[in-house]
Amino acid sequence: MTPDELLSRLEAISRERPDRVLRLRGTVPSAAEAGAADPFELLIYRGFSSSTTHPTAFDPDQAVLPGGVVLESGEVLLGPLNPVGAEVLAGPTAPQLLLDPQVW
């Protein structure tokens, strides 16, 4: 499964769980240094994704994930997020394991 397919399925699950936020973390190839990787973080809430570390297009038909992204872990958080501190309900775990709605 490609990262974009994984993201699409996780967004669908999140639409059914408006009280949850999914945080995905990984790496993306560095634009500044060949062969290096930069940290990548993405939040999914109510079916919408937004990167907290890289720009995302305003157009919802544009891909949110940059090319070469590797999603390494995910956490289910209580939503909406508390700015003082996020309450982790599940994870960190492999993002593929979050395809089970029971984990949410």
C-alpha positions in Angstrom: 0.0 0.0 0.0 1.4 3.4 -0.9 1.6 6.2 1.6 -1.2 8.1 -0.3 -3.5 5.0 -0.1 -2.8 4.6 3.6 -3.5 8.3 4.2 -6.8 8.1 2.3 -8.0 5.1 4.4 -6.9 6.8 7.7 -8.8 9.9 6.7 -11.9 7.9 6.1 -11.7 6.3 9.6 -11.1 9.7 11.1 -14.4 11.0 9.6 -16.2 8.5 11.8 -14.2 9.5 14.9 -14.6 13.3 15.4 -13.3 13.0 18.9 -9.9 11.7 17.8 -6.8 13.2 16.1 -4.3 11.0 14.4 -0.6 12.1 14.4 1.7 10.5 11.9 5.5 10.9 12.1 8.2 10.0 9.7 10.8 11.4 7.4 11.0 13.1 4.0 14.0 13.5 1.8 15.8 16.8 2.6 15.6 19.6 0.0 18.7 21.1 1.5 21.1 18.1 1.6 21.2 15.2 -0.8 20.9 11.8 0.9 19.6 13.4 4.2 16.1 13.2 5.6 14.0 15.8 7.4 11.4 15.0 10.1 7.8 14.9 8.9 4.6 15.2 10.9 1.0 15.1 9.8 -2.3 15.5 11.7 -5.6 14.0 10.6 -8.8 15.3 12.1 -12.3 14.8 10.9 -11.1 13.5 7.6 -8.7 16.3 6.8 -4.9 16.1 6.8 -2.4 18.9 7.4 1.3 18.7 7.8 2.8 20.6 10.8 6.3 20.5 9.4 5.9 21.1 5.6 3.6 23.3 3.5 0.4 21.8 2.3 -1.6 22.9 -0.7 -4.9 24.7 -0.1 -6.5 22.6 -2.8 -8.0 19.4 -1.2 -7.4 17.6 -4.5 -3.6 18.0 -4.2 -1.6 15.4 -2.5 -0.7 16.2 1.1 2.2 13.9 1.4 5.5 15.1 -0.2 7.3 12.7 -2.6 9.5 10.2 -0.8 7.8 10.4 2.6 8.3 7.4 4.9 5.6 7.2 7.6 7.2 5.5 10.6 4.8 5.8 13.5 1.3 7.0 14.5 -0.6 8.0 17.6 -4.2 8.4 18.3 -4.9 11.5 20.4 -8.0 12.8 22.1 -9.5 15.6 20.0 -9.8 18.4 19.7 -6.1 18.9 20.7 -5.3 20.6 24.0 -2.7 23.3 23.4 -1.1 22.5 26.7 -0.6 18.8 26.0 -2.0 16.1 23.8 -3.6 13.1 25.5 -2.3 10.0 23.8 -4.9 7.2 23.6 -3.0 4.7 21.5 0.5 4.4 20.1 3.1 5.1 19.0 2.6 2.2 16.6 3.1 1.3 12.9 0.7 3.4 10.8 -0.7 0.3 9.1 -2.0 -0.9 12.5 -4.1 2.2 12.8 -6.2 0.9 9.9 -8.2 -1.1 12.5 -11.0 1.3 13.7 -10.9 -0.5 17.1 -7.5 1.0 17.8 -9.1 4.5 17.6 
